[in-house]
Amino acid sequence: MNLNKYDLKVSPNYISFRFVSEGKKGKIFKEIVFTPIENPNIWNLGFGDVDPISGTISDSITSDNGDSNKILATVAYATLLFSDNYPDALIYAEGSTPSRTRFYRIGIHKYLEEISETFTIWGLLNDEWQLFQKNTGYQAFVVKRRL
Amino acid sequence: MLKEIKTSKVEIDSTINEKQKHAFIETKVAKAKKMLKRVGLPKELMVKIAQ
């Protein structure tokens, strides 16, 4: 697996990651934020575009910058770096819209074998968790680093 | 292996303030809490947590 990904800037505690997507629509600032939800050690993965003026993040925008594979690889790498520092964390991810959730699902689907070497992934289907299977329209995901 | 993804530069940036409470994050966390309260966690994880 030899995917290009973007250079990352990371907060000292490896919770927030920033990068710049460069594509057909120019430069778009992106942020990935892991936020603790509650015990036991559950974190939400948030990912969206950063407004360069206000600094606020939005995941309701579809950037369509022509670099989705590179973005997916960057998000995967940030998750790996986060879990290096928080190996017991359970990471919950859900898109803000069905299309954003589909974006996550496609990324996991595409690299499932490689991702599964490092992480266990569950998908939420009809309000029931199951180990991630390809071609299934999950509502949300939980990811746990294999120890 | 994920670790074999082509290397990119990772730089620590202390100006990134992860405590900054974006409305975005608050919304996401509230949504996640609501969902997890309703559906719980995968059974395998519940077993591990209970042990």
N, CA and C atoms of all chains as a GROMACS GRO file, in nm:
protein
  594
    1MET      N    1   0.086  -0.119   0.000
    1MET     CA    2   0.000   0.000   0.000
    1MET      C    3   0.089   0.124   0.000
    2ASN      N    4   0.079   0.200  -0.106
    2ASN     CA    5   0.170   0.314  -0.119
    2ASN      C    6   0.091   0.439  -0.156
    3LEU      N    7   0.005   0.480  -0.063
    3LEU     CA    8  -0.082   0.593  -0.091
    3LEU      C    9  -0.017   0.724  -0.054
    4ASN      N   10  -0.037   0.820  -0.141
    4ASN     CA   11   0.005   0.954  -0.105
    4ASN      C   12  -0.090   1.010  -0.001
    5LYS      N   13  -0.037   1.088   0.087
    5LYS     CA   14  -0.123   1.158   0.182
    5LYS      C   15  -0.063   1.295   0.209
    6TYR      N   16  -0.143   1.380   0.269
    6TYR     CA   17  -0.097   1.517   0.294
    6TYR      C   18  -0.012   1.525   0.420
    7ASP      N   19   0.077   1.624   0.419
    7ASP     CA   20   0.154   1.654   0.541
    7ASP      C   21   0.056   1.700   0.649
    8LEU      N   22   0.086   1.659   0.771
    8LEU     CA   23  -0.004   1.690   0.882
    8LEU      C   24   0.062   1.783   0.982
    9LYS      N   25  -0.019   1.872   1.038
    9LYS     CA   26   0.023   1.944   1.158
    9LYS      C   27  -0.063   1.889   1.270
   10VAL      N   28  -0.003   1.866   1.383
   10VAL     CA   29  -0.076   1.800   1.492
   10VAL      C   30  -0.055   1.876   1.624
   11SER      N   31  -0.158   1.880   1.705
   11SER     CA   32  -0.145   1.942   1.837
   11SER      C   33  -0.051   1.855   1.921
   12PRO      N   34   0.016   1.914   2.021
   12PRO     CA   35   0.115   1.838   2.098
   12PRO      C   36   0.060   1.710   2.160
   13ASN      N   37  -0.069   1.706   2.188
   13ASN     CA   38  -0.126   1.584   2.249
   13ASN      C   39  -0.190   1.491   2.145
   14TYR      N   40  -0.166   1.517   2.019
   14TYR     CA   41  -0.212   1.427   1.911
   14TYR      C   42  -0.363   1.408   1.909
   15ILE      N   43  -0.435   1.517   1.932
   15ILE     CA   44  -0.581   1.509   1.929
   15ILE      C   45  -0.639   1.583   1.807
   16SER      N   46  -0.573   1.690   1.767
   16SER     CA   47  -0.619   1.768   1.652
   16SER      C   48  -0.514   1.764   1.542
   17PHE      N   49  -0.560   1.744   1.420
   17PHE     CA   50  -0.470   1.736   1.305
   17PHE      C   51  -0.519   1.831   1.197
   18ARG      N   52  -0.427   1.898   1.131
   18ARG     CA   53  -0.463   1.988   1.022
   18ARG      C   54  -0.384   1.953   0.897
   19PHE      N   55  -0.447   1.972   0.784
   19PHE     CA   56  -0.375   1.960   0.658
   19PHE      C   57  -0.444   2.044   0.551
   20VAL      N   58  -0.377   2.059   0.440
   20VAL     CA   59  -0.432   2.141   0.331
   20VAL      C   60  -0.454   2.051   0.210
   21SER      N   61  -0.579   2.042   0.168
   21SER     CA   62  -0.613   1.968   0.046
   21SER      C   63  -0.583   2.058  -0.074
   22GLU      N   64  -0.514   2.002  -0.171
   22GLU     CA   65  -0.483   2.081  -0.290
   22GLU      C   66  -0.537   2.009  -0.412
   23GLY      N   67  -0.630   2.073  -0.481
   23GLY     CA   68  -0.692   2.008  -0.596
   23GLY      C   69  -0.748   2.107  -0.694
   24LYS      N   70  -0.845   2.060  -0.769
   24LYS     CA   71  -0.897   2.141  -0.879
   24LYS      C   72  -0.966   2.269  -0.833
   25LYS      N   73  -1.006   2.273  -0.706
   25LYS     CA   74  -1.070   2.395  -0.654
   25LYS      C   75  -0.974   2.478  -0.568
   26GLY      N   76  -0.847   2.443  -0.575
   26GLY     CA   77  -0.748   2.518  -0.500
   26GLY      C   78  -0.717   2.456  -0.366
   27LYS      N   79  -0.676   2.540  -0.270
   27LYS     CA   80  -0.637   2.490  -0.138
   27LYS      C   81  -0.756   2.496  -0.043
   28ILE      N   82  -0.780   2.385   0.024
   28ILE     CA   83  -0.889   2.380   0.122
   28ILE      C   84  -0.831   2.327   0.253
   29PHE      N   85  -0.848   2.405   0.358
   29PHE     CA   86  -0.794   2.367   0.489
   29PHE      C   87  -0.887   2.265   0.555
   30LYS      N   88  -0.827   2.158   0.607
   30LYS     CA   89  -0.905   2.050   0.667
   30LYS      C   90  -0.858   2.026   0.810
   31GLU      N   91  -0.949   1.984   0.892
   31GLU     CA   92  -0.912   1.950   1.031
   31GLU      C   93  -0.978   1.818   1.072
   32ILE      N   94  -0.902   1.741   1.144
   32ILE     CA   95  -0.951   1.615   1.202
   32ILE      C   96  -0.938   1.632   1.352
   33VAL      N   97  -1.045   1.611   1.423
   33VAL     CA   98  -1.043   1.631   1.569
   33VAL      C   99  -1.098   1.507   1.639
   34PHE      N  100  -1.022   1.458   1.733
   34PHE     CA  101  -1.069   1.348   1.818
   34PHE      C  102  -1.113   1.409   1.950
   35THR      N  103  -1.240   1.388   1.985
   35THR     CA  104  -1.296   1.450   2.105
   35THR      C  105  -1.350   1.342   2.197
   36PRO      N  106  -1.310   1.345   2.326
   36PRO     CA  107  -1.364   1.244   2.417
   36PRO      C  108  -1.514   1.260   2.432
   37ILE      N  109  -1.586   1.148   2.422
   37ILE     CA  110  -1.731   1.153   2.436
   37ILE      C  111  -1.768   1.126   2.581
   38GLU      N  112  -1.722   1.016   2.630
   38GLU     CA  113  -1.751   0.978   2.768
   38GLU      C  114  -1.666   0.856   2.800
   39ASN      N  115  -1.664   0.819   2.925
   39ASN     CA  116  -1.596   0.695   2.962
   39ASN      C  117  -1.678   0.579   2.910
   40PRO      N  118  -1.620   0.465   2.885
   40PRO     CA  119  -1.480   0.433   2.897
   40PRO      C  120  -1.403   0.459   2.767
   41ASN      N  121  -1.340   0.573   2.764
   41ASN     CA  122  -1.239   0.599   2.662
   41ASN      C  123  -1.295   0.600   2.520
   42ILE      N  124  -1.410   0.661   2.504
   42ILE     CA  125  -1.471   0.668   2.371
   42ILE      C  126  -1.447   0.807   2.313
   43TRP      N  127  -1.399   0.809   2.190
   43TRP     CA  128  -1.365   0.936   2.125
   43TRP      C  129  -1.442   0.949   1.993
   44ASN      N  130  -1.484   1.069   1.965
   44ASN     CA  131  -1.550   1.096   1.838
   44ASN      C  132  -1.447   1.146   1.736
   45LEU      N  133  -1.455   1.092   1.617
   45LEU     CA  134  -1.371   1.143   1.508
   45LEU      C  135  -1.452   1.247   1.432
   46GLY      N  136  -1.407   1.370   1.436
   46GLY     CA  137  -1.470   1.478   1.360
   46GLY      C  138  -1.377   1.521   1.249
   47PHE      N  139  -1.435   1.547   1.133
   47PHE     CA  140  -1.352   1.583   1.019
   47PHE      C  141  -1.429   1.680   0.930
   48GLY      N  142  -1.364   1.790   0.896
   48GLY     CA  143  -1.433   1.885   0.810
   48GLY      C  144  -1.341   1.992   0.755
   49ASP      N  145  -1.402   2.084   0.682
   49ASP     CA  146  -1.328   2.196   0.624
   49ASP      C  147  -1.318   2.309   0.726
   50VAL      N  148  -1.204   2.376   0.727
   50VAL     CA  149  -1.184   2.488   0.818
   50VAL      C  150  -1.204   2.618   0.741
   51ASP      N  151  -1.286   2.706   0.797
   51ASP     CA  152  -1.300   2.839   0.739
   51ASP      C  153  -1.175   2.917   0.777
   52PRO      N  154  -1.093   2.959   0.678
   52PRO     CA  155  -0.966   3.022   0.712
   52PRO      C  156  -0.979   3.154   0.787
   53ILE      N  157  -1.095   3.215   0.778
   53ILE     CA  158  -1.114   3.344   0.848
   53ILE      C  159  -1.165   3.322   0.990
   54SER      N  160  -1.274   3.249   1.004
   54SER     CA  161  -1.332   3.232   1.138
   54SER      C  162  -1.267   3.117   1.216
   55GLY      N  163  -1.204   3.024   1.144
   55GLY     CA  164  -1.144   2.909   1.212
   55GLY      C  165  -1.244   2.801   1.247
   56THR      N  166  -1.369   2.823   1.214
   56THR     CA  167  -1.470   2.722   1.245
   56THR      C  168  -1.463   2.607   1.144
   57ILE      N  169  -1.512   2.491   1.188
   57ILE     CA  170  -1.509   2.372   1.103
   57ILE      C  171  -1.651   2.341   1.057
   58SER      N  172  -1.661   2.294   0.936
   58SER     CA  173  -1.791   2.248   0.887
   58SER      C  174  -1.771   2.118   0.811
   59ASP      N  175  -1.858   2.023   0.838
   59ASP     CA  176  -1.851   1.900   0.758
   59ASP      C  177  -1.974   1.887   0.670
   60SER      N  178  -2.044   1.999   0.652
   60SER     CA  179  -2.162   1.995   0.566
   60SER      C  180  -2.129   2.035   0.423
   61ILE      N  181  -2.002   2.074   0.403
   61ILE     CA  182  -1.959   2.116   0.269
   61ILE      C  183  -1.902   1.994   0.196
   62THR      N  184  -1.938   1.979   0.071
   62THR     CA  185  -1.874   1.878  -0.013
   62THR      C  186  -1.770   1.949  -0.098
   63SER      N  187  -1.643   1.927  -0.064
   63SER     CA  188  -1.536   2.005  -0.129
   63SER      C  189  -1.520   1.969  -0.277
   64ASP      N  190  -1.528   1.839  -0.306
   64ASP     CA  191  -1.512   1.792  -0.444
   64ASP      C  192  -1.384   1.850  -0.505
   65ASN      N  193  -1.275   1.829  -0.433
   65ASN     CA  194  -1.147   1.887  -0.478
   65ASN      C  195  -1.066   1.787  -0.561
   66GLY      N  196  -1.126   1.673  -0.590
   66GLY     CA  197  -1.061   1.575  -0.678
   66GLY      C  198  -0.948   1.497  -0.613
   67ASP      N  199  -0.944   1.494  -0.480
   67ASP     CA  200  -0.833   1.427  -0.411
   67ASP      C  201  -0.884   1.337  -0.299
   68SER      N  202  -1.002   1.277  -0.320
   68SER     CA  203  -1.065   1.203  -0.210
   68SER      C  204  -0.979   1.087  -0.159
   69ASN      N  205  -0.907   1.018  -0.249
   69ASN     CA  206  -0.822   0.907  -0.202
   69ASN      C  207  -0.711   0.957  -0.112
   70LYS      N  208  -0.653   1.070  -0.149
   70LYS     CA  209  -0.544   1.127  -0.068
   70LYS      C  210  -0.598   1.174   0.068
   71ILE      N  211  -0.718   1.229   0.066
   71ILE     CA  212  -0.781   1.273   0.192
   71ILE      C  213  -0.811   1.153   0.282
   72LEU      N  214  -0.867   1.048   0.223
   72LEU     CA  215  -0.897   0.927   0.302
   72LEU      C  216  -0.769   0.870   0.363
   73ALA      N  217  -0.662   0.866   0.284
   73ALA     CA  218  -0.534   0.814   0.336
   73ALA      C  219  -0.483   0.903   0.450
   74THR      N  220  -0.505   1.033   0.438
   74THR     CA  221  -0.459   1.126   0.542
   74THR      C  222  -0.539   1.107   0.671
   75VAL      N  223  -0.671   1.090   0.657
   75VAL     CA  224  -0.755   1.067   0.775
   75VAL      C  225  -0.716   0.934   0.841
   76ALA      N  226  -0.690   0.833   0.758
   76ALA     CA  227  -0.648   0.702   0.812
   76ALA      C  228  -0.516   0.716   0.888
   77TYR      N  229  -0.424   0.793   0.831
   77TYR     CA  230  -0.294   0.809   0.896
   77TYR      C  231  -0.307   0.887   1.027
   78ALA      N  232  -0.393   0.989   1.027
   78ALA     CA  233  -0.415   1.065   1.151
   78ALA      C  234  -0.475   0.973   1.258
   79THR      N  235  -0.565   0.884   1.216
   79THR     CA  236  -0.624   0.789   1.312
   79THR      C  237  -0.518   0.696   1.369
   80LEU      N  238  -0.426   0.657   1.282
   80LEU     CA  239  -0.315   0.571   1.327
   80LEU      C  240  -0.226   0.646   1.428
   81LEU      N  241  -0.193   0.770   1.398
   81LEU     CA  242  -0.110   0.850   1.489
   81LEU      C  243  -0.181   0.872   1.622
   82PHE      N  244  -0.311   0.903   1.614
   82PHE     CA  245  -0.390   0.922   1.736
   82PHE      C  246  -0.385   0.794   1.821
   83SER      N  247  -0.408   0.679   1.755
   83SER     CA  248  -0.414   0.554   1.831
   83SER      C  249  -0.277   0.508   1.880
   84ASP      N  250  -0.170   0.557   1.817
   84ASP     CA  251  -0.036   0.532   1.873
   84ASP      C  252  -0.026   0.592   2.013
   85ASN      N  253  -0.092   0.706   2.029
   85ASN     CA  254  -0.084   0.779   2.156
   85ASN      C  255  -0.197   0.743   2.252
   86TYR      N  256  -0.306   0.693   2.197
   86TYR     CA  257  -0.422   0.653   2.280
   86TYR      C  258  -0.464   0.512   2.237
   87PRO      N  259  -0.381   0.413   2.266
   87PRO     CA  260  -0.405   0.278   2.212
   87PRO      C  261  -0.533   0.212   2.262
   88ASP      N  262  -0.586   0.257   2.376
   88ASP     CA  263  -0.708   0.196   2.429
   88ASP      C  264  -0.835   0.266   2.381
   89ALA      N  265  -0.818   0.371   2.304
   89ALA     CA  266  -0.935   0.450   2.263
   89ALA      C  267  -1.027   0.372   2.170
   90LEU      N  268  -1.155   0.390   2.190
   90LEU     CA  269  -1.255   0.345   2.093
   90LEU      C  270  -1.292   0.468   2.012
   91ILE      N  271  -1.283   0.458   1.882
   91ILE     CA  272  -1.307   0.575   1.798
   91ILE      C  273  -1.441   0.558   1.727
   92TYR      N  274  -1.530   0.654   1.752
   92TYR     CA  275  -1.662   0.653   1.690
   92TYR      C  276  -1.664   0.752   1.575
   93ALA      N  277  -1.714   0.710   1.461
   93ALA     CA  278  -1.722   0.800   1.344
   93ALA      C  279  -1.857   0.786   1.276
   94GLU      N  280  -1.914   0.900   1.248
   94GLU     CA  281  -2.042   0.903   1.178
   94GLU      C  282  -2.043   1.029   1.094
   95GLY      N  283  -2.079   1.018   0.969
   95GLY     CA  284  -2.084   1.138   0.885
   95GLY      C  285  -2.202   1.226   0.922
   96SER      N  286  -2.191   1.353   0.888
   96SER     CA  287  -2.300   1.446   0.917
   96SER      C  288  -2.417   1.424   0.822
   97THR      N  289  -2.387   1.361   0.711
   97THR     CA  290  -2.492   1.332   0.612
   97THR      C  291  -2.469   1.189   0.563
   98PRO      N  292  -2.571   1.128   0.503
   98PRO     CA  293  -2.550   0.994   0.448
   98PRO      C  294  -2.434   0.989   0.349
   99SER      N  295  -2.414   1.094   0.271
   99SER     CA  296  -2.305   1.091   0.173
   99SER      C  297  -2.168   1.098   0.241
  100ARG      N  298  -2.162   1.170   0.353
  100ARG     CA  299  -2.034   1.177   0.426
  100ARG      C  300  -2.006   1.042   0.494
  101THR      N  301  -2.110   0.978   0.548
  101THR     CA  302  -2.092   0.844   0.607
  101THR      C  303  -2.048   0.747   0.498
  102ARG      N  304  -2.106   0.762   0.380
  102ARG     CA  305  -2.069   0.676   0.266
  102ARG      C  306  -1.922   0.697   0.231
  103PHE      N  307  -1.875   0.820   0.242
  103PHE     CA  308  -1.735   0.852   0.214
  103PHE      C  309  -1.643   0.773   0.308
  104TYR      N  310  -1.678   0.770   0.436
  104TYR     CA  311  -1.600   0.691   0.533
  104TYR      C  312  -1.606   0.543   0.496
  105ARG      N  313  -1.729   0.498   0.462
  105ARG     CA  314  -1.749   0.355   0.433
  105ARG      C  315  -1.666   0.312   0.312
  106ILE      N  316  -1.664   0.396   0.211
  106ILE     CA  317  -1.586   0.364   0.090
  106ILE      C  318  -1.438   0.352   0.125
  107GLY      N  319  -1.392   0.443   0.209
  107GLY     CA  320  -1.250   0.441   0.248
  107GLY      C  321  -1.214   0.313   0.323
  108ILE      N  322  -1.302   0.274   0.416
  108ILE     CA  323  -1.276   0.151   0.492
  108ILE      C  324  -1.283   0.030   0.399
  109HIS      N  325  -1.386   0.030   0.316
  109HIS     CA  326  -1.408  -0.080   0.221
  109HIS      C  327  -1.285  -0.099   0.132
  110LYS      N  328  -1.234   0.011   0.080
  110LYS     CA  329  -1.124   0.006  -0.017
  110LYS      C  330  -0.997  -0.055   0.042
  111TYR      N  331  -0.972  -0.025   0.168
  111TYR     CA  332  -0.847  -0.069   0.228
  111TYR      C  333  -0.872  -0.159   0.349
  112LEU      N  334  -0.983  -0.235   0.346
  112LEU     CA  335  -1.024  -0.314   0.463
  112LEU      C  336  -0.915  -0.410   0.509
  113GLU      N  337  -0.853  -0.480   0.415
  113GLU     CA  338  -0.752  -0.580   0.453
  113GLU      C  339  -0.637  -0.511   0.528
  114GLU      N  340  -0.590  -0.400   0.473
  114GLU     CA  341  -0.477  -0.330   0.534
  114GLU      C  342  -0.517  -0.270   0.670
  115ILE      N  343  -0.635  -0.208   0.673
  115ILE     CA  344  -0.680  -0.144   0.797
  115ILE      C  345  -0.700  -0.250   0.906
  116SER      N  346  -0.752  -0.367   0.865
  116SER     CA  347  -0.784  -0.472   0.962
  116SER      C  348  -0.660  -0.530   1.030
  117GLU      N  349  -0.544  -0.510   0.968
  117GLU     CA  350  -0.421  -0.557   1.033
  117GLU      C  351  -0.392  -0.476   1.160
  118THR      N  352  -0.439  -0.352   1.160
  118THR     CA  353  -0.408  -0.263   1.272
  118THR      C  354  -0.530  -0.234   1.360
  119PHE      N  355  -0.649  -0.237   1.299
  119PHE     CA  356  -0.769  -0.199   1.372
  119PHE      C  357  -0.878  -0.305   1.358
  120THR      N  358  -0.963  -0.315   1.461
  120THR     CA  359  -1.089  -0.388   1.448
  120THR      C  360  -1.196  -0.282   1.420
  121ILE      N  361  -1.283  -0.311   1.324
  121ILE     CA  362  -1.384  -0.212   1.284
  121ILE      C  363  -1.523  -0.275   1.294
  122TRP      N  364  -1.612  -0.202   1.358
  122TRP     CA  365  -1.752  -0.243   1.364
  122TRP      C  366  -1.836  -0.141   1.286
  123GLY      N  367  -1.943  -0.188   1.224
  123GLY     CA  368  -2.037  -0.100   1.157
  123GLY      C  369  -2.173  -0.111   1.222
  124LEU      N  370  -2.246  -0.002   1.224
  124LEU     CA  371  -2.380   0.000   1.283
  124LEU      C  372  -2.482  -0.014   1.171
  125LEU      N  373  -2.559  -0.123   1.179
  125LEU     CA  374  -2.661  -0.150   1.077
  125LEU      C  375  -2.793  -0.177   1.148
  126ASN      N  376  -2.895  -0.099   1.116
  126ASN     CA  377  -3.026  -0.114   1.180
  126ASN      C  378  -3.012  -0.116   1.333
  127ASP      N  379  -2.930  -0.026   1.382
  127ASP     CA  380  -2.907  -0.010   1.527
  127ASP      C  381  -2.842  -0.130   1.594
  128GLU      N  382  -2.776  -0.215   1.516
  128GLU     CA  383  -2.702  -0.329   1.572
  128GLU      C  384  -2.558  -0.321   1.522
  129TRP      N  385  -2.464  -0.340   1.613
  129TRP     CA  386  -2.323  -0.340   1.573
  129TRP      C  387  -2.282  -0.475   1.517
  130GLN      N  388  -2.203  -0.476   1.414
  130GLN     CA  389  -2.146  -0.600   1.360
  130GLN      C  390  -2.006  -0.570   1.309
  131LEU      N  391  -1.924  -0.674   1.302
  131LEU     CA  392  -1.791  -0.654   1.244
  131LEU      C  393  -1.808  -0.608   1.100
  132PHE      N  394  -1.727  -0.512   1.061
  132PHE     CA  395  -1.742  -0.448   0.929
  132PHE      C  396  -1.735  -0.550   0.817
  133GLN      N  397  -1.834  -0.543   0.730
  133GLN     CA  398  -1.834  -0.626   0.609
  133GLN      C  399  -1.850  -0.534   0.489
  134LYS      N  400  -1.791  -0.576   0.380
  134LYS     CA  401  -1.799  -0.494   0.260
  134LYS      C  402  -1.942  -0.487   0.208
  135ASN      N  403  -1.968  -0.384   0.132
  135ASN     CA  404  -2.097  -0.365   0.065
  135ASN      C  405  -2.216  -0.364   0.160
  136THR      N  406  -2.200  -0.300   0.271
  136THR     CA  407  -2.307  -0.287   0.369
  136THR      C  408  -2.323  -0.139   0.406
  137GLY      N  409  -2.446  -0.095   0.404
  137GLY     CA  410  -2.471   0.048   0.425
  137GLY      C  411  -2.479   0.088   0.570
  138TYR      N  412  -2.364   0.094   0.635
  138TYR     CA  413  -2.362   0.124   0.778
  138TYR      C  414  -2.397   0.269   0.808
  139GLN      N  415  -2.452   0.289   0.929
  139GLN     CA  416  -2.489   0.423   0.975
  139GLN      C  417  -2.374   0.492   1.046
  140ALA      N  418  -2.288   0.413   1.109
  140ALA     CA  419  -2.178   0.468   1.189
  140ALA      C  420  -2.073   0.358   1.208
  141PHE      N  421  -1.960   0.396   1.264
  141PHE     CA  422  -1.849   0.300   1.279
  141PHE      C  423  -1.784   0.318   1.415
  142VAL      N  424  -1.733   0.206   1.467
  142VAL     CA  425  -1.645   0.212   1.584
  142VAL      C  426  -1.516   0.140   1.546
  143VAL      N  427  -1.406   0.202   1.580
  143VAL     CA  428  -1.273   0.148   1.544
  143VAL      C  429  -1.192   0.133   1.672
  144LYS      N  430  -1.124   0.019   1.684
  144LYS     CA  431  -1.041  -0.005   1.803
  144LYS      C  432  -0.907  -0.061   1.757
  145ARG      N  433  -0.801  -0.004   1.809
  145ARG     CA  434  -0.667  -0.051   1.776
  145ARG      C  435  -0.648  -0.193   1.828
  146ARG      N  436  -0.591  -0.279   1.744
  146ARG     CA  437  -0.555  -0.412   1.792
  146ARG      C  438  -0.430  -0.397   1.879
  147LEU      N  439  -0.430  -0.458   1.995
  147LEU     CA  440  -0.315  -0.438   2.084
  147LEU      C  441  -0.206  -0.540   2.055
  148MET      N  442   0.022  -0.271   0.495
  148MET     CA  443   0.014  -0.216   0.630
  148MET      C  444  -0.014  -0.066   0.624
  149LEU      N  445  -0.096  -0.021   0.717
  149LEU     CA  446  -0.123   0.123   0.720
  149LEU      C  447   0.004   0.204   0.740
  150LYS      N  448   0.095   0.146   0.818
  150LYS     CA  449   0.217   0.219   0.847
  150LYS      C  450   0.303   0.238   0.723
  151GLU      N  451   0.270   0.159   0.620
  151GLU     CA  452   0.349   0.168   0.498
  151GLU      C  453   0.292   0.270   0.399
  152ILE      N  454   0.185   0.337   0.439
  152ILE     CA  455   0.135   0.445   0.355
  152ILE      C  456   0.252   0.541   0.335
  153LYS      N  457   0.266   0.586   0.212
  153LYS     CA  458   0.382   0.670   0.180
  153LYS      C  459   0.400   0.779   0.286
  154THR      N  460   0.518   0.791   0.332
  154THR     CA  461   0.546   0.880   0.444
  154THR      C  462   0.515   1.025   0.410
  155SER      N  463   0.453   1.092   0.502
  155SER     CA  464   0.434   1.236   0.487
  155SER      C  465   0.492   1.302   0.611
  156LYS      N  466   0.504   1.433   0.602
  156LYS     CA  467   0.562   1.507   0.713
  156LYS      C  468   0.457   1.526   0.823
  157VAL      N  469   0.496   1.502   0.945
  157VAL     CA  470   0.406   1.527   1.058
  157VAL      C  471   0.478   1.624   1.151
  158GLU      N  472   0.416   1.737   1.171
  158GLU     CA  473   0.482   1.843   1.248
  158GLU      C  474   0.394   1.880   1.367
  159ILE      N  475   0.455   1.886   1.484
  159ILE     CA  476   0.383   1.931   1.603
  159ILE      C  477   0.361   2.082   1.592
  160ASP      N  478   0.239   2.124   1.616
  160ASP     CA  479   0.207   2.266   1.609
  160ASP      C  480   0.132   2.304   1.737
  161SER      N  481   0.202   2.373   1.825
  161SER     CA  482   0.142   2.404   1.955
  161SER      C  483   0.035   2.514   1.944
  162THR      N  484   0.022   2.574   1.825
  162THR     CA  485  -0.083   2.676   1.811
  162THR      C  486  -0.220   2.612   1.787
  163ILE      N  487  -0.219   2.483   1.759
  163ILE     CA  488  -0.348   2.415   1.741
  163ILE      C  489  -0.407   2.392   1.879
  164ASN      N  490  -0.517   2.455   1.901
  164ASN     CA  491  -0.579   2.447   2.033
  164ASN      C  492  -0.696   2.351   2.030
  165GLU      N  493  -0.668   2.229   2.074
  165GLU     CA  494  -0.772   2.127   2.066
  165GLU      C  495  -0.886   2.153   2.163
  166LYS      N  496  -0.864   2.246   2.256
  166LYS     CA  497  -0.971   2.274   2.352
  166LYS      C  498  -1.071   2.376   2.296
  167GLN      N  499  -1.034   2.430   2.181
  167GLN     CA  500  -1.124   2.527   2.120
  167GLN      C  501  -1.258   2.459   2.090
  168LYS      N  502  -1.362   2.516   2.143
  168LYS     CA  503  -1.492   2.451   2.130
  168LYS      C  504  -1.565   2.500   2.007
  169HIS      N  505  -1.537   2.432   1.898
  169HIS     CA  506  -1.610   2.465   1.778
  169HIS      C  507  -1.754   2.414   1.795
  170ALA      N  508  -1.846   2.491   1.744
  170ALA     CA  509  -1.986   2.446   1.744
  170ALA      C  510  -1.996   2.311   1.674
  171PHE      N  511  -1.911   2.295   1.573
  171PHE     CA  512  -1.908   2.170   1.497
  171PHE      C  513  -1.882   2.051   1.589
  172ILE      N  514  -1.782   2.064   1.674
  172ILE     CA  515  -1.745   1.953   1.761
  172ILE      C  516  -1.856   1.925   1.862
  173GLU      N  517  -1.911   2.032   1.918
  173GLU     CA  518  -2.017   2.014   2.016
  173GLU      C  519  -2.136   1.940   1.954
  174THR      N  520  -2.167   1.976   1.831
  174THR     CA  521  -2.279   1.910   1.762
  174THR      C  522  -2.248   1.763   1.738
  175LYS      N  523  -2.125   1.737   1.692
  175LYS     CA  524  -2.086   1.599   1.662
  175LYS      C  525  -2.088   1.513   1.788
  176VAL      N  526  -2.034   1.567   1.895
  176VAL     CA  527  -2.026   1.491   2.020
  176VAL      C  528  -2.167   1.464   2.076
  177ALA      N  529  -2.252   1.564   2.068
  177ALA     CA  530  -2.389   1.547   2.117
  177ALA      C  531  -2.460   1.438   2.036
  178LYS      N  532  -2.436   1.439   1.906
  178LYS     CA  533  -2.499   1.340   1.819
  178LYS      C  534  -2.446   1.199   1.851
  179ALA      N  535  -2.314   1.191   1.870
  179ALA     CA  536  -2.252   1.061   1.900
  179ALA      C  537  -2.301   1.007   2.034
  180LYS      N  538  -2.309   1.095   2.134
  180LYS     CA  539  -2.357   1.053   2.268
  180LYS      C  540  -2.498   0.999   2.258
  181LYS      N  541  -2.582   1.070   2.184
  181LYS     CA  542  -2.722   1.030   2.169
  181LYS      C  543  -2.731   0.892   2.103
  182MET      N  544  -2.652   0.874   1.999
  182MET     CA  545  -2.653   0.746   1.927
  182MET      C  546  -2.604   0.633   2.016
  183LEU      N  547  -2.491   0.656   2.086
  183LEU     CA  548  -2.434   0.549   2.168
  183LEU      C  549  -2.522   0.516   2.289
  184LYS      N  550  -2.592   0.617   2.338
  184LYS     CA  551  -2.686   0.592   2.448
  184LYS      C  552  -2.798   0.500   2.401
  185ARG      N  553  -2.836   0.518   2.277
  185ARG     CA  554  -2.946   0.439   2.221
  185ARG      C  555  -2.902   0.297   2.183
  186VAL      N  556  -2.785   0.286   2.117
  186VAL     CA  557  -2.747   0.155   2.062
  186VAL      C  558  -2.636   0.085   2.141
  187GLY      N  559  -2.571   0.158   2.233
  187GLY     CA  560  -2.461   0.098   2.309
  187GLY      C  561  -2.338   0.077   2.223
  188LEU      N  562  -2.250  -0.009   2.272
  188LEU     CA  563  -2.126  -0.040   2.201
  188LEU      C  564  -2.134  -0.182   2.145
  189PRO      N  565  -2.043  -0.217   2.054
  189PRO     CA  566  -2.039  -0.357   2.008
  189PRO      C  567  -2.022  -0.451   2.127
  190LYS      N  568  -2.089  -0.566   2.118
  190LYS     CA  569  -2.090  -0.662   2.230
  190LYS      C  570  -1.949  -0.699   2.276
  191GLU      N  571  -1.860  -0.720   2.178
  191GLU     CA  572  -1.723  -0.761   2.211
  191GLU      C  573  -1.655  -0.657   2.300
  192LEU      N  574  -1.686  -0.531   2.276
  192LEU     CA  575  -1.624  -0.425   2.355
  192LEU      C  576  -1.688  -0.417   2.493
  193MET      N  577  -1.817  -0.441   2.499
  193MET     CA  578  -1.886  -0.438   2.629
  193MET      C  579  -1.829  -0.546   2.720
  194VAL      N  580  -1.799  -0.664   2.662
  194VAL     CA  581  -1.742  -0.774   2.740
  194VAL      C  582  -1.606  -0.734   2.794
  195LYS      N  583  -1.522  -0.673   2.706
  195LYS     CA  584  -1.388  -0.632   2.749
  195LYS      C  585  -1.394  -0.526   2.858
  196ILE      N  586  -1.487  -0.434   2.843
  196ILE     CA  587  -1.499  -0.325   2.941
  196ILE      C  588  -1.545  -0.380   3.075
  197ALA      N  589  -1.634  -0.482   3.069
  197ALA     CA  590  -1.688  -0.539   3.192
  197ALA      C  591  -1.584  -0.621   3.267
  198GLN      N  592  -1.480  -0.670   3.195
  198GLN     CA  593  -1.381  -0.758   3.258
  198GLN      C  594  -1.287  -0.681   3.351
   0.00000   0.00000   0.00000
